[in-house]
Amino acid sequence: MMQNTFFRAESEVTPANLGEAIQQAIEIEIATIPIYLYTYYSINRVPNQAAVSGMISQKLVSAGYSLQDATATALDVSADLMVYANKAGALIMSVAIEEMLHMALSSNLKQALAGFPELVGKSPSVWPACLPGHEPPFYIDRAKFSLSQLITFMKIESPHPLPDAKLLRAPIPYKTIGQFYDMIIECISTHKLEYRTDTSRYPQLVPGKGYYAQNNIDTIFYDREHKPVFTNSPKSSDLICIADKDSAISAIKIIVDQGEGNTGAQHFGPDYAVDCSKVIPEDYDNPERTELCHFEKFAQVYCEYVSLQAKFDSLGIGVIDISQFFVIDVPKNPSTVNYPNKITAENPINLAAVSNLINAVYTYLFVMVENCYKKQTGSTQYEIFMFGIHKSMIFILNSLCGDIMVSTYKDPIDGKTYYAAPTFEDYPFGLASSPKSQLVALYYLAYPTGNYLEQRVLDLPDVPLQYNGIF
């Protein structure tokens, strides 16, 4: 089990190690992004309702239902499934979007107090991975949507120490992410620190410029009445420019409240059994109660799955695993090196080439954000965000993930056939040419004759790669 621990139990956050502590906070946020994205892309948010309803109605008729009752019941449960799949995807993506916000807030904090935030190459390099510094350590995997994966997500966001006493036998750096941030708040509150407030020399990502959008097309779902529901609330989140103690603490409180909530809800029982009776009342991340915290979002997705599965089971037509209708069978912790590197009759795209391109796009996202924290001499901060990250980058990443996941391959390790999936590995950009030029070259390796993404790739801002703190 790989673990990156910055602190020992006897340590505390002090002005001397504050920079290390904030960098660890940044890397905690980064570690969650690939697993949330991977699970999100394993969900078919628009299942084939006609196929589901048709299968269920046939089984109901065989079980003795009238055709009319069978049709009505099948339509009802299939509609519930449609709403659930769409909602589950939206809620998971809503958390991923806010993790990007948390990464930016903690990066602002480091820029103001301790030096340049390091983002590139900080995604986990070995899978299964662990949250940096968390004790007891527990595995996190890039895995398809499942109840066990939702439990992992709840462990990450839990406002309470994990309940397994067998794991709590050694001194630990922090028991929850909130407790770790409390250590940082304590240091900020009790020491007179110097804040680098000249944002022309030490840029931050600040509010009011459109850099953070709490919702996009992937964070919206439609309820049973076909009304759109926005999963993230503008009242609970935004960027903050760090200029003093109060703004620093406010930024940290956004991170903690969005993750763990305000009331400290506890849904775990022995062996991480989820107590769905405690999902109500809900735990929100803001006083207006307009948005559930991350822990609560995952708890509700878990419990709604259990409830929907029970509804299918109650039909009396045998065991039907509802995940078959909306979860794509992708491997756990895939690696690009295991994808076939050629076009075949079964796979009209070169899976390895497309996967390398996805990883380069994913890594370039961090390259661009990191560049926003250096004094701008080329592409402006606004250009990088509005034309690189918000528009082209998100569209490109979404599109490429859709491309790769329609193909299957035989895994050389376990011999099973899976759908290919984005691996979200850090791409090792070289130093001989710019990251963008390397990304463009990877694009033409994946799509030699070009496609609808060509112009968007070519239009990406050209930003340099940091190397040992120097651009």
C-alpha positions as CSV (number, residue, x, y, z in Angstrom):
1,M,0.0,0.0,0.0
2,M,1.5,3.3,-1.1
3,Q,1.3,6.2,1.3
4,N,2.8,9.7,1.3
5,T,2.9,10.8,5.0
6,F,4.2,14.3,5.7
7,F,3.6,14.4,9.4
8,R,4.1,12.1,12.4
9,A,1.6,11.9,15.2
10,E,3.8,14.0,17.5
11,S,4.0,16.7,14.9
12,E,1.8,19.8,14.6
13,V,1.4,22.3,11.9
14,T,3.8,25.2,12.5
15,P,4.9,28.2,10.5
16,A,8.0,26.2,9.7
17,N,6.1,23.3,8.1
18,L,3.0,25.2,7.0
19,G,4.0,25.0,3.3
20,E,4.4,21.2,3.5
21,A,1.0,20.9,5.2
22,I,-0.8,23.0,2.6
23,Q,0.9,21.0,-0.2
24,Q,-0.3,17.8,1.4
25,A,-3.8,19.4,1.4
26,I,-3.5,20.1,-2.3
27,E,-2.4,16.5,-3.0
28,I,-5.3,15.1,-0.9
29,E,-7.7,16.9,-3.2
30,I,-5.9,15.8,-6.3
31,A,-5.9,12.2,-5.2
32,T,-9.7,12.1,-5.2
33,I,-10.2,13.5,-8.7
34,P,-9.2,10.4,-10.8
35,I,-11.4,8.0,-8.7
36,Y,-14.4,10.3,-8.8
37,L,-14.0,10.8,-12.6
38,Y,-13.4,7.2,-13.3
39,T,-16.5,6.0,-11.5
40,Y,-18.5,8.8,-13.1
41,Y,-17.6,7.7,-16.6
42,S,-18.5,4.1,-15.7
43,I,-22.2,5.2,-15.4
44,N,-24.5,5.1,-18.4
45,R,-26.6,8.0,-17.4
46,V,-29.3,7.4,-20.0
47,P,-30.1,3.6,-19.9
48,N,-32.3,2.1,-22.6
49,Q,-35.7,2.5,-20.8
50,A,-37.6,0.6,-23.6
51,A,-35.3,-2.4,-23.2
52,V,-35.5,-2.4,-19.4
53,S,-39.3,-1.9,-19.4
54,G,-39.8,-4.6,-22.0
55,M,-37.7,-7.2,-20.1
56,I,-39.4,-6.5,-16.8
57,S,-42.9,-6.6,-18.3
58,Q,-42.3,-9.9,-20.0
59,K,-41.1,-11.4,-16.7
60,L,-44.1,-9.9,-14.9
61,V,-46.5,-11.5,-17.4
62,S,-44.8,-14.8,-16.9
63,A,-45.2,-14.4,-13.2
64,G,-49.0,-14.0,-13.6
65,Y,-49.5,-10.2,-14.0
66,S,-52.0,-9.0,-16.5
67,L,-50.5,-7.3,-19.5
68,Q,-51.9,-3.9,-18.4
69,D,-50.5,-4.2,-14.8
70,A,-47.2,-5.6,-16.1
71,T,-46.8,-2.7,-18.5
72,A,-47.6,-0.1,-15.9
73,T,-45.3,-1.6,-13.2
74,A,-42.5,-2.0,-15.7
75,L,-42.8,1.6,-16.8
76,D,-42.8,2.7,-13.1
77,V,-39.7,0.9,-12.1
78,S,-37.8,1.6,-15.3
79,A,-38.6,5.4,-14.8
80,D,-37.1,5.1,-11.3
81,L,-34.0,3.5,-12.8
82,M,-33.6,6.2,-15.4
83,V,-33.8,9.0,-12.8
84,Y,-31.4,7.2,-10.4
85,A,-28.7,6.6,-13.0
86,N,-28.9,10.2,-14.2
87,K,-28.9,11.5,-10.6
88,A,-26.1,9.3,-9.4
89,G,-23.8,10.5,-12.2
90,A,-24.7,14.1,-11.6
91,L,-24.0,13.9,-7.9
92,I,-20.6,12.2,-8.4
93,M,-19.6,14.8,-11.0
94,S,-20.7,17.6,-8.8
95,V,-18.3,16.4,-6.1
96,A,-15.5,16.1,-8.7
97,I,-16.1,19.7,-9.8
98,E,-15.9,20.9,-6.1
99,E,-12.7,18.9,-5.6
100,M,-11.2,21.1,-8.4
101,L,-12.5,24.1,-6.4
102,H,-10.8,22.8,-3.2
103,M,-7.6,22.2,-5.1
104,A,-7.7,25.9,-6.2
105,L,-8.6,27.2,-2.8
106,S,-5.7,25.3,-1.1
107,S,-3.4,26.4,-4.0
108,N,-4.4,30.0,-3.3
109,L,-3.6,29.4,0.4
110,K,-0.1,28.1,-0.4
111,Q,0.6,30.9,-2.9
112,A,-0.4,33.5,-0.2
113,L,1.5,31.9,2.7
114,A,4.2,29.5,1.6
115,G,5.2,29.5,-2.0
116,F,4.3,28.1,-5.4
117,P,1.6,25.3,-5.4
118,E,2.7,22.1,-7.1
119,L,-0.1,20.3,-9.1
120,V,1.5,18.6,-12.1
121,G,2.5,14.9,-11.5
122,K,0.7,14.8,-8.1
123,S,-2.0,12.3,-9.1
124,P,-1.4,8.8,-7.5
125,S,1.2,6.9,-9.6
126,V,0.5,3.5,-8.0
127,W,-3.0,1.9,-7.7
128,P,-4.6,1.0,-5.4
129,A,-3.6,4.3,-3.7
130,C,-4.1,5.9,-0.4
131,L,-5.0,9.5,0.6
132,P,-1.7,11.3,1.5
133,G,-1.2,11.2,5.2
134,H,-4.5,9.5,6.2
135,E,-4.4,7.0,9.0
136,P,-5.7,4.4,9.1
137,P,-4.7,4.0,5.5
138,F,-7.3,2.5,3.2
139,Y,-7.3,1.6,-0.4
140,I,-8.8,3.9,-3.1
141,D,-9.3,2.4,-6.5
142,R,-10.3,3.7,-9.9
143,A,-13.3,1.4,-10.1
144,K,-16.7,1.2,-11.7
145,F,-19.8,2.4,-9.8
146,S,-20.9,0.0,-7.0
147,L,-21.9,0.1,-3.4
148,S,-18.4,-0.8,-2.3
149,Q,-17.0,2.2,-4.3
150,L,-19.6,4.5,-2.7
151,I,-18.4,3.2,0.7
152,T,-14.8,4.2,-0.3
153,F,-16.1,7.7,-1.3
154,M,-17.8,8.0,2.1
155,K,-14.6,7.0,3.9
156,I,-12.8,9.8,2.1
157,E,-15.4,12.4,3.1
158,S,-16.3,11.0,6.5
159,P,-16.6,13.7,9.2
160,H,-15.7,11.0,11.8
161,P,-12.7,8.8,12.3
162,L,-13.1,5.5,10.5
163,P,-14.8,3.0,12.8
164,D,-12.7,-0.2,12.3
165,A,-10.9,-0.4,15.7
166,K,-8.4,-3.0,14.3
167,L,-6.9,-0.2,12.2
168,L,-6.6,2.3,15.0
169,R,-3.6,0.9,16.8
170,A,-0.9,3.2,15.6
171,P,-0.3,7.0,16.1
172,I,-1.8,8.8,13.1
173,P,-1.2,12.1,11.4
174,Y,-4.9,12.8,10.9
175,K,-8.1,10.8,11.2
176,T,-10.3,12.9,8.9
177,I,-9.6,15.5,6.3
178,G,-11.5,18.0,8.4
179,Q,-9.2,17.3,11.4
180,F,-6.2,17.8,9.1
181,Y,-7.5,21.2,7.9
182,D,-8.2,22.1,11.6
183,M,-4.5,21.7,12.2
184,I,-3.8,24.3,9.5
185,I,-6.5,26.6,10.9
186,E,-4.9,26.4,14.3
187,C,-1.5,27.4,12.9
188,I,-3.0,30.3,11.0
189,S,-5.1,31.5,14.0
190,T,-2.3,31.4,16.6
191,H,0.7,32.7,14.6
192,K,1.3,36.1,13.0
193,L,2.0,35.1,9.4
194,E,3.0,37.2,6.4
195,Y,0.6,37.1,3.5
196,R,1.8,37.7,-0.1
197,T,-1.0,40.0,-1.2
198,D,0.6,41.4,-4.4
199,T,-1.4,39.2,-6.9
200,S,0.5,40.8,-9.8
201,R,3.6,39.0,-8.5
202,Y,1.9,36.1,-6.8
203,P,-1.3,35.4,-8.8
204,Q,-4.2,33.6,-7.3
205,L,-7.5,32.3,-8.8
206,V,-10.0,34.9,-7.6
207,P,-13.7,35.2,-7.8
208,G,-15.6,37.5,-10.2
209,K,-13.8,36.4,-13.3
210,G,-15.8,33.2,-14.2
211,Y,-13.0,30.9,-13.3
212,Y,-15.2,28.6,-11.2
213,A,-18.6,27.4,-12.5
214,Q,-20.2,25.2,-9.9
215,N,-22.4,23.4,-12.5
216,N,-22.0,22.2,-16.0
217,I,-24.0,19.9,-18.3
218,D,-22.7,16.9,-16.3
219,T,-23.9,18.0,-12.9
220,I,-27.6,18.3,-13.8
221,F,-30.2,15.6,-13.7
222,Y,-33.9,15.4,-14.4
223,D,-36.4,14.2,-11.8
224,R,-39.6,12.1,-12.3
225,E,-41.4,15.3,-13.6
226,H,-38.6,15.9,-16.1
227,K,-37.5,19.1,-14.3
228,P,-33.8,19.9,-14.3
229,V,-32.0,19.8,-10.9
230,F,-28.7,21.5,-10.4
231,T,-26.7,19.5,-7.9
232,N,-24.3,22.3,-6.8
233,S,-25.5,25.6,-5.3
234,P,-23.9,29.0,-6.0
235,K,-24.6,29.8,-2.3
236,S,-22.2,27.3,-1.0
237,S,-19.0,27.8,-3.0
238,D,-16.7,30.1,-4.8
239,L,-13.1,31.0,-5.1
240,I,-11.6,33.3,-2.4
241,C,-8.5,35.5,-2.7
242,I,-6.4,34.8,0.3
243,A,-5.1,38.1,1.8
244,D,-5.3,37.7,5.6
245,K,-6.2,35.3,8.4
246,D,-10.0,35.7,7.9
247,S,-10.0,34.9,4.2
248,A,-7.6,32.0,4.7
249,I,-9.9,30.4,7.3
250,S,-13.0,31.1,5.2
251,A,-11.4,29.2,2.3
252,I,-10.6,26.2,4.5
253,K,-14.1,26.2,5.9
254,I,-15.6,26.0,2.4
255,I,-13.4,22.9,1.7
256,V,-14.3,21.2,5.0
257,D,-18.0,22.1,5.0
258,Q,-18.5,21.0,1.4
259,G,-16.8,17.7,2.1
260,E,-18.0,16.7,5.6
261,G,-21.0,19.0,6.2
262,N,-22.1,20.9,9.3
263,T,-23.8,18.5,11.6
264,G,-21.3,15.6,11.5
265,A,-23.7,13.0,10.1
266,Q,-22.6,9.4,10.8
267,H,-23.9,6.6,8.5
268,F,-21.3,4.0,9.2
269,G,-21.9,1.0,11.5
270,P,-19.6,-2.0,12.2
271,D,-17.6,-3.1,9.1
272,Y,-18.7,0.0,7.3
273,A,-22.3,-1.0,7.1
274,V,-24.3,2.0,6.0
275,D,-27.2,2.9,8.2
276,C,-29.7,4.3,5.8
277,S,-32.1,5.2,8.6
278,K,-29.8,8.1,9.4
279,V,-29.8,9.7,6.0
280,I,-32.7,11.9,7.1
281,P,-32.3,14.6,8.2
282,E,-29.8,15.5,5.6
283,D,-26.4,17.2,6.3
284,Y,-25.8,20.3,4.1
285,D,-22.7,22.3,3.4
286,N,-24.2,25.7,3.9
287,P,-26.6,27.4,6.4
288,E,-29.2,28.0,3.6
289,R,-29.4,24.1,3.2
290,T,-29.3,24.4,-0.6
291,E,-26.7,21.7,-1.2
292,L,-25.8,18.4,0.4
293,C,-22.2,17.9,1.6
294,H,-20.1,15.3,-0.3
295,F,-20.4,12.7,2.5
296,E,-24.2,13.1,2.4
297,K,-24.4,13.0,-1.4
298,F,-22.6,9.7,-1.4
299,A,-24.7,8.3,1.5
300,Q,-27.9,9.2,-0.4
301,V,-26.7,7.7,-3.7
302,Y,-25.9,4.5,-1.7
303,C,-29.2,4.3,0.1
304,E,-31.3,5.2,-3.0
305,Y,-29.5,2.3,-4.8
306,V,-30.4,-0.1,-1.9
307,S,-34.0,1.1,-2.0
308,L,-34.3,0.8,-5.8
309,Q,-32.8,-2.7,-5.7
310,A,-35.4,-3.7,-3.1
311,K,-38.1,-2.3,-5.3
312,F,-37.0,-4.6,-8.1
313,D,-36.6,-7.5,-5.8
314,S,-40.2,-7.0,-4.5
315,L,-41.6,-7.7,-8.0
316,G,-41.3,-11.4,-7.5
317,I,-39.6,-12.1,-10.8
318,G,-36.3,-13.4,-9.5
319,V,-32.9,-11.8,-8.7
320,I,-32.2,-8.8,-11.0
321,D,-29.0,-6.9,-10.4
322,I,-30.0,-3.3,-11.3
323,S,-26.4,-2.3,-12.0
324,Q,-26.5,-4.3,-15.2
325,F,-28.8,-1.7,-16.7
326,F,-26.6,1.4,-16.2
327,V,-23.0,0.4,-15.1
328,I,-20.4,-0.2,-17.8
329,D,-18.2,-3.2,-17.2
330,V,-14.8,-1.5,-17.0
331,P,-11.7,-2.9,-15.2
332,K,-10.4,-1.9,-11.9
333,N,-7.2,0.3,-12.0
334,P,-6.5,-0.1,-15.7
335,S,-3.2,0.9,-17.2
336,T,-2.6,2.2,-20.7
337,V,0.2,-0.2,-21.3
338,N,-2.3,-3.0,-21.2
339,Y,-4.5,-1.6,-24.0
340,P,-4.0,-2.9,-27.5
341,N,-1.8,-0.6,-29.6
342,K,-3.5,-1.2,-33.0
343,I,-6.7,-0.9,-34.8
344,T,-8.7,-4.2,-35.3
345,A,-12.0,-5.2,-36.6
346,E,-13.4,-5.2,-33.1
347,N,-11.8,-1.9,-32.2
348,P,-11.9,0.8,-34.8
349,I,-9.7,3.1,-32.7
350,N,-6.2,2.5,-31.3
351,L,-7.0,2.2,-27.6
352,A,-3.5,2.8,-26.4
353,A,-3.1,5.9,-28.5
354,V,-6.4,7.3,-27.4
355,S,-5.7,6.5,-23.8
356,N,-2.3,8.3,-24.0
357,L,-4.1,11.3,-25.4
358,I,-6.7,11.3,-22.6
359,N,-3.9,11.2,-20.1
360,A,-2.1,14.0,-21.8
361,V,-5.3,16.1,-21.8
362,Y,-5.9,15.2,-18.1
363,T,-2.3,16.2,-17.2
364,Y,-2.4,19.3,-19.3
365,L,-5.4,20.4,-17.2
366,F,-3.1,20.6,-14.2
367,V,-0.3,22.2,-16.2
368,M,-2.7,25.0,-17.2
369,V,-4.0,25.5,-13.6
370,E,-0.5,25.5,-12.3
371,N,0.5,28.2,-14.8
372,C,-2.2,30.4,-13.4
373,Y,-0.1,30.8,-10.3
374,K,2.9,32.2,-12.1
375,K,3.4,35.8,-13.2
376,Q,1.8,35.9,-16.6
377,T,4.1,36.6,-19.5
378,G,2.4,34.6,-22.3
379,S,-1.1,33.3,-22.2
380,T,-3.1,35.3,-19.6
381,Q,-4.8,33.7,-16.7
382,Y,-8.2,34.5,-18.2
383,E,-7.3,33.0,-21.5
384,I,-6.0,29.8,-19.9
385,F,-9.2,29.3,-17.9
386,M,-11.9,30.5,-20.4
387,F,-10.4,29.0,-23.6
388,G,-8.3,26.2,-22.1
389,I,-10.1,24.7,-19.1
390,H,-13.8,25.7,-19.2
391,K,-14.4,25.4,-23.0
392,S,-11.9,23.3,-24.9
393,M,-10.5,21.1,-22.1
394,I,-13.7,19.9,-20.5
395,F,-15.3,19.3,-23.9
396,I,-12.2,17.5,-25.2
397,L,-11.9,15.3,-22.1
398,N,-15.6,14.4,-22.1
399,S,-15.5,13.6,-25.8
400,L,-12.4,11.4,-25.7
401,C,-13.8,9.4,-22.7
402,G,-16.9,8.8,-24.7
403,D,-14.8,7.6,-27.7
404,I,-12.7,5.1,-25.7
405,M,-15.6,3.5,-23.8
406,V,-17.4,2.1,-26.8
407,S,-14.6,-0.4,-27.4
408,T,-13.8,-3.7,-25.6
409,Y,-10.4,-5.4,-25.0
410,K,-9.1,-8.5,-23.4
411,D,-7.1,-7.7,-20.3
412,P,-3.7,-9.4,-20.5
413,I,-3.6,-9.8,-16.7
414,D,-6.9,-11.6,-15.8
415,G,-7.9,-12.6,-19.3
416,K,-11.3,-11.1,-19.0
417,T,-13.0,-8.8,-21.6
418,Y,-13.9,-5.3,-20.5
419,Y,-14.9,-2.0,-21.9
420,A,-11.9,0.3,-22.2
421,A,-11.9,3.3,-19.8
422,P,-9.9,6.4,-19.3
423,T,-7.0,5.6,-17.0
424,F,-6.4,9.2,-15.7
425,E,-2.6,8.6,-15.4
426,D,-0.2,11.5,-15.2
427,Y,1.3,11.8,-18.7
428,P,5.1,12.3,-18.6
429,F,5.6,15.4,-20.8
430,G,9.2,15.8,-21.9
431,L,11.2,19.0,-21.7
432,A,12.4,19.2,-25.3
433,S,9.2,20.8,-26.6
434,S,6.1,22.4,-25.1
435,P,3.4,20.2,-23.5
436,K,0.9,21.5,-26.0
437,S,3.0,20.5,-29.0
438,Q,3.3,17.0,-27.5
439,L,-0.4,16.8,-26.9
440,V,-1.1,17.8,-30.5
441,A,1.3,15.1,-31.7
442,L,-0.6,12.5,-29.5
443,Y,-3.9,13.7,-31.0
444,Y,-2.7,12.9,-34.5
445,L,-1.4,9.5,-33.4
446,A,-4.8,8.7,-32.1
447,Y,-6.7,10.3,-35.0
448,P,-4.3,10.4,-38.0
449,T,-6.9,12.0,-40.3
450,G,-8.3,14.3,-37.7
451,N,-11.9,14.5,-36.4
452,Y,-14.4,17.0,-34.8
453,L,-11.9,17.6,-31.9
454,E,-9.0,18.8,-34.1
455,Q,-9.7,22.5,-34.0
456,R,-10.4,22.5,-30.3
457,V,-7.1,20.8,-29.6
458,L,-5.2,23.2,-31.8
459,D,-6.9,26.1,-30.1
460,L,-5.7,25.2,-26.6
461,P,-3.5,27.8,-24.9
462,D,0.2,27.1,-25.2
463,V,1.6,27.1,-21.6
464,P,5.0,25.9,-20.4
465,L,5.8,23.1,-18.1
466,Q,7.2,23.8,-14.6
467,Y,10.5,22.1,-13.8
468,N,11.9,22.3,-10.3
469,G,10.0,25.4,-9.5
470,I,11.1,27.3,-12.7
471,F,9.2,27.8,-15.9
